[in-house]
C-alpha cells in the first residue's frame, strides 16, 4: 500500500514540475497566484470555523519562502523591503490561523487582498529583457 502511495506522490510531483515556467518573471507570477489561491482557501475556511487545509497552508508557506528569498535588496530600492514586509505579514497571519488565534480570519482575508493586488500589478508588468 505504501508503495502505491509513493508512486502517486511521485507522479503528482512530476506533473507539478512540468508546470514550472523557465523565466524568473513567470515563476514569481505563479508563486503569487498560488499564494493568493491558498490564502483565499484558508480565509474562507477560517471565516466558516472549518479546519484549515494543510495543503493550502503548505502551498502558502512555500510560496512566501520563494517570494521572500527572490527579493534583491541591493538592486530593489524601496520596493524590496516593502514586499518583504507584505510577505511577512502574510506569514504571520498564516501562523496565527494555524494556531487558531482569535481574529486570524480577518488577517487572512487582508493578506489575500494584498497578494491579489500584487499579483495583478505583477501580471501587468512587462517581462524584463
C-alpha positions, 0 to 999 in steps of 0.5 A: 500500500505504501508503495502505491502511495509513493508512486502517486506522490511521485507522479503528482510531483512530476506533473507539478514540475512540468508546470514550472515556467523557465523565466524568473518573471513567470515563476514569481507570477505563479508563486503569487497566484498560488499564494493568493489561491491558498490564502483565499482557501484558508480565509474562507475556511477560517471565516466558516470555523472549518479546519484549515487545509494543510495543503493550502497552508503548505502551498502558502508557506512555500510560496512566501519562502520563494517570494521572500528569498527572490527579493534583491535588496541591493538592486530593489530600492524601496520596493524590496523591503516593502514586499518583504514586509507584505510577505511577512505579514502574510506569514504571520497571519498564516501562523496565527490561523494555524494556531487558531488565534482569535481574529486570524480570519480577518488577517487572512482575508487582508493578506489575500487582498494584498497578494491579489493586488500584487499579483495583478500589478505583477501580471501587468508588468512587462517581462524584463529583457 
